[in-house]
Amino acid sequence: MPKLTADHEACQGYGNCITGAPDVYDIDDDGVVVLLKEEIPDSDRARVEEAARSCPVSALGVED
Amino acid sequence: MVATPSDPSTVVVVGSSVAGVRCAQALRGEGFSGRVVLVGEDPELPYDKPPLSKQLLAGTWDVDRVRLLTAEQADDLGVELRLGVAAERLDVAGRAVHLADGSALQYDAVVLATGAAARPSPWTCESGVHVVRTLDDAQALQADLAVDAPVLVVGGGFIGAEAAATARALGREVTIVDPAPVPIGRVVGDDLGRRFTDLHHRHGVGTRFGTGVESISGRAGDLRVRLTDGTELAAGTVVVGIGAVPNDAWLTDSGLLVDDGVTCDAHCRAVDATDVYVVGDLARWYHPGHAEHLRVEHWTNAVDSATVAAHNIAHPSDLREHAPVEYVWSDQYDWKVQIVGRPGRGSRHETVGTFDGEQARGSALFADEGGGLCGAVSVNWPKALVTCRRLLTAGSTFEAALAEVGALAPAGRTA
């Protein structure tokens, strides 16, 4: 299953990922991304990649 | 669009900034297997623009860090790059994009993503007067900011404020001039706008708000700026950040409806030309939620509209509408500013947390006439921004939103 990655140092709390995939991404009180899942089914891949691409600092990845 | 193995369809994307690049990427994400050609006037490999007035200008990020797409990534995606050549004309009936080098690209669908350009400075000098829009612009300004001389910024909007903050961080003496009495008052209201004036002052940047520029003369290192109140300021460098204009002149004779951008339907398709999609700053599209045509110059809108267009090209029988909640951010000094919805349309607002000084961490929620939440401005509080964005999407009332943001602890402390 595709694995999710997040660069917590790069994250600036822009929050676009949460609008795209609120079941996968959240944000903590300090404004840093939280991964709600470590892996996603292949059927979710396109939608989650879309959300990851909406990150202005490219902090998110979907890897095999 | 009909794709057959012997005659695969072609999508030509015109514009190599974030809207065009994300559209090309999203086409593959949506399963489009035909030919994708990305045309860009800028000879540079695609790069991202928000850092140009911030990290790249400050020198903390290099060019590699702002790349949107490398040649290798384009190759992996099967995206043909045609960079350094402008699109000159669109032949809608003949389904062809004519390029400045005399060649033409036939398409089955075309995506127009030529964006917007910095509104040119009405004051021209031999040197020393800058706009900030392209990588070349940012690098030229960066070189001049390296000289220890006063900087004058014309325009108190996002670009002007970010350039001022960056120049100040580099140690320059900075003054911002804007004919509006309150910066970004149209966007966030005068009450909150005054907090932005305070922000500049707290960081030692002078402001001449309510004053225009009459003339600029001289050259880099020795510029004289005459203001409408008769005063004259000396500057080594001038930055002009007075907005942007859509790059739509090349479409004037296309037959498309061009009116400060290209007019589109809710599916990002040009009016009367359903194989022509328009995304990003260039699109004046019909927002079904607001029931009006809008042109929005925000990064997130560029990405979201590009994604909608890619989906609609790949899945024409399952058309999506582009109906986003507006969202823009700006990083100024020690403030991370995030604006969602349409606070400028609000009739009243209330603040949770604080916008005061170095402890600023707050969110101002705006109510429309009907008591609905219509927008929010957050400073140094991404959690509040994300909450308001979700509540705006859900159509929350102002009171319910105020209660929910108020319950987010702990407001008022530094991040």
Contacts between the chains, C-beta under 8 A, distances in Angstrom:
chain1	res1	chain2	res2	distance
A	12	B	336	7.1
A	12	B	382	8.0
A	13	B	336	7.0
A	13	B	382	3.0
A	13	B	383	7.9
A	13	B	385	7.6
A	14	B	329	5.9
A	14	B	338	7.5
A	14	B	382	7.4
A	15	B	327	8.0
A	15	B	338	7.5
A	15	B	382	5.8
A	15	B	385	5.8
A	15	B	386	4.2
A	15	B	389	6.5
A	16	B	300	5.8
A	16	B	303	7.5
A	16	B	327	7.5
A	18	B	386	5.3
A	18	B	389	7.8
A	18	B	390	7.7
A	19	B	325	8.0
A	19	B	327	7.9
A	19	B	389	6.1
A	19	B	390	7.7
A	19	B	393	7.5
A	22	B	390	7.3
A	27	B	382	5.7
A	27	B	383	5.6
A	27	B	386	5.3
A	28	B	383	7.3
A	29	B	383	5.7
A	29	B	408	7.8
A	29	B	409	7.6
A	29	B	410	7.3
A	30	B	415	5.7
A	31	B	336	7.8
A	31	B	380	7.9
A	31	B	381	7.2
A	31	B	382	3.4
A	31	B	383	6.3
A	31	B	415	6.2
A	46	B	29	5.2
A	46	B	30	6.9
A	46	B	31	7.7
A	49	B	29	5.5
A	50	B	26	6.7
A	50	B	29	6.2
A	50	B	307	5.8
A	53	B	22	6.2
A	53	B	25	6.3
A	53	B	26	7.3
A	53	B	29	7.8
A	53	B	303	7.0
A	53	B	307	7.9
A	54	B	300	7.0
A	54	B	303	5.2
A	54	B	304	7.3
A	54	B	307	7.8
A	56	B	48	7.6
A	56	B	50	6.3
A	56	B	299	6.1
A	56	B	300	7.8
A	56	B	329	7.8
